[in-house]
Amino acid sequence: MPLRVVRRHSTGALTIDGRIRLKDGRSIRIQRRARSDDPALAEEERAALEAEIFRTDWHGESRGVQTFDEAIASYLKAKVRSENTKGRVRRLRDAIGGGARLKDIDQDTVTDIRERVFDDAVEATVLRELITPLRSILRHAAKRKWCDEPYFETPKIIEGRTLYMIPDEAARLEAAAAQHLRPLLAFLLGTGARLSEAIYLDWRDVDLLGSRAIFWADRTKARKRRNAILPPRVVVELANLPHRDGAVFRRYRDGQPYSDHEGLYGGQIKTGWRAAIRRAGLNPDFTPHTCRHTWATWHYALHKDPLRLMQEGGWSSLDLVKRYAHLMPTGHENAIRRYWGFGDQAVTETA
């Protein structure tokens, strides 16, 4: 069956679909979204693709003819990737199509995806969810001489307001949360852990007597092991959990560990989080990651030590922690200490 342009019933998108028989008798299946929704332009693309396939069959492959699927497979196999990274890769594949040739992925591709998928996203989201992962995949492919080094226009990021909670708001959030979420929220607010680090924490990596938890490199954003100091409040919350093996934090509905496919964009606790925010009357823009901003803001308010904050929070440079300096209004220090379970005494080795 030769290639033809068809319109998909499910999405209405124009798709190039069909089979081509090669000179050695093999048959290859092609199924990819057309780059334009204009039937005439899609037909031109179909003809060009068909001609390229026959030319490659007779004269051999040229640079950039490998598919996006091939690049993705090689990229994921090269080293361990986080679940968030895998989720972003899946989203890119859905937007671009696994059969797209690497040489056809360019700035126009980015513009098209941005208009279709990220039409209402801020610049930081476009950079994080689209440009950065796509650039990483294509750079990996370029090192294998599958394509040229990618170049995409990088959106200018204007630093927005850093959202954080004062101790009273954190207490209201915990009080409004479902019972099974409270230990997790206390852990996030007490350690600065990212949600992905917390929900994959195993009891083998928790030392309640030593007030410490270990986040291993395969679960941290910086790909480096990090030790988290547990404030007394967090130690008590963990000690009261009914189990001592496997995942520390578990789903309420079945008591099982959170699954990988829930790991993108805070999906593990999204419903419970939104309900708690609503009941507590807090800013609806707060997300689970706000707990990390809150911990960092409180940490600086107590210690005024950006280097210590960088090390304990797992940031790669001091520039990344400057945003937390002088955010917290003066006068909340004792409330922070009480929230973390230290009473009103000064905090020295733990925070």
MOTA-V959722 format. One record per backbone hydrogen bond with DSSP energy under -1.0 kcal/mol. CO is the residue of the C=O (numbers start at 1). NH is the residue of the N-H. Records with the same first field share a line. If there is no record, write none. Layout:
# MOTA-V959722
CO = NH, NH
This chain:
# MOTA-V959722
1 = 19
4 = 17
6 = 15
8 = 12
13 = 8
14 = 34
15 = 6
16 = 32
17 = 4
18 = 30
20 = 28
22 = 25
26 = 22
28 = 20
30 = 18
32 = 16
38 = 42
39 = 43
40 = 44
41 = 45
42 = 46
43 = 47
44 = 48
45 = 49
46 = 50
47 = 51
48 = 52
49 = 53
50 = 54
51 = 55
52 = 56
53 = 57
54 = 58
55 = 59
56 = 60
62 = 65
64 = 103
66 = 102
67 = 71
68 = 72
69 = 73
70 = 74
71 = 75
72 = 76
73 = 77
74 = 78
82 = 86
83 = 87
84 = 88
85 = 89
86 = 90
87 = 91
88 = 92
89 = 93
90 = 94
91 = 95
92 = 96
93 = 97
97 = 100
98 = 69
100 = 68
101 = 104
102 = 105
106 = 110
107 = 111
108 = 112
109 = 113
110 = 114
111 = 115
112 = 116
113 = 117, 118
118 = 121
122 = 126
123 = 127
124 = 128
125 = 129
126 = 130, 131
127 = 132
130 = 134
131 = 135
132 = 136
133 = 137
134 = 138
135 = 139
136 = 140
137 = 141
138 = 142
139 = 143
141 = 146
142 = 145
146 = 64
166 = 170
167 = 171
168 = 172
169 = 173
170 = 174
171 = 175
172 = 176
173 = 177
178 = 181
181 = 185
182 = 186
183 = 187
184 = 188
185 = 189
186 = 190
187 = 191
188 = 192
194 = 198
195 = 199
198 = 201
201 = 248
202 = 205
203 = 206
205 = 214
207 = 212
211 = 230
212 = 207
213 = 228
215 = 226
216 = 219
226 = 215
228 = 213
231 = 235
232 = 236
233 = 237
234 = 238
235 = 239
236 = 240
238 = 241
246 = 203
251 = 255
256 = 251
259 = 262
260 = 263
266 = 269
269 = 273
270 = 274
271 = 275
272 = 276
273 = 277
274 = 278
275 = 279
276 = 280
277 = 282
283 = 286
287 = 290
288 = 291
289 = 293
290 = 294
291 = 295
292 = 296
293 = 297
294 = 298
295 = 299
296 = 300
297 = 301
298 = 302
299 = 303
300 = 304
305 = 309
306 = 310
307 = 311
308 = 312
309 = 313
310 = 315
318 = 321
321 = 324
322 = 325
324 = 327
332 = 336
333 = 337
334 = 338
335 = 339
336 = 340
337 = 342
340 = 233
342 = 345
